[in-house]
């Protein structure tokens, strides 16, 4: 098992913040690919999407 995925699952259980999409992501990560890229790439893509969306939103509203 991937240690990073186990750590994330442990933190979600302790903080009682497990929700179905996050729980499913970790199960897929544990049972599927065991590379660090699998853990990091969704975070990078999601963060880039949020930044680009915020930039476009602020340009549209001229803030």
N, C-alpha and C positions, 0 to 999 in steps of 0.2 A: 504494500500500500504506500501511497505517496504521503510522506510526512507532513507536507504543507497542507494537503487536503484534510488529513486527520486533525491537524491543529485548527483549521477553519471550522470543521464540524464540531470539535470540542468547544470552541468559543461560542458558536451558535447555541449549543445545548446549554452551556453555563448561563448565557445571557438571555435564554429563552426567546431568541429572535429567529428561530427557524421558520421559514415559510416555504411552501411547496416548490417554487422555482429554484431557490437556493439549495434546498435539500436535494433536489433532483440533480442539480449541477455537480454537487459533491459526490453523489453516488456514481454518476457517469465518470467523473474524474478518477474515483477510486477503482472502479471496475474496468475502465477503458485505458486510455493512454496514460502513461506514467512519466511524462516529460514535464519540465518546468514551463515550457512554452504553452502547454495546454492550460496551465493555471494563469499565466501572465497575459496572454494575448486577448482573451475576452475583456479583461480589465482595461487594457490599453485601448482597445477598440471602443469600449463603452465610454471611457474618459474623453477620448478624442471626439466622439459624437456629441457629448454634452458640451464641450468647449466650442465646437463649431456651431451647434444650435444656439448657444448663448450669444456668440458673436453675431450671427445672422439676426437673431431676435432683437438685439440691442441696436443694430444698424437700421432695422425696419422701424423701430420706435424712436430712433435718433436720440438715444440717451448718451 
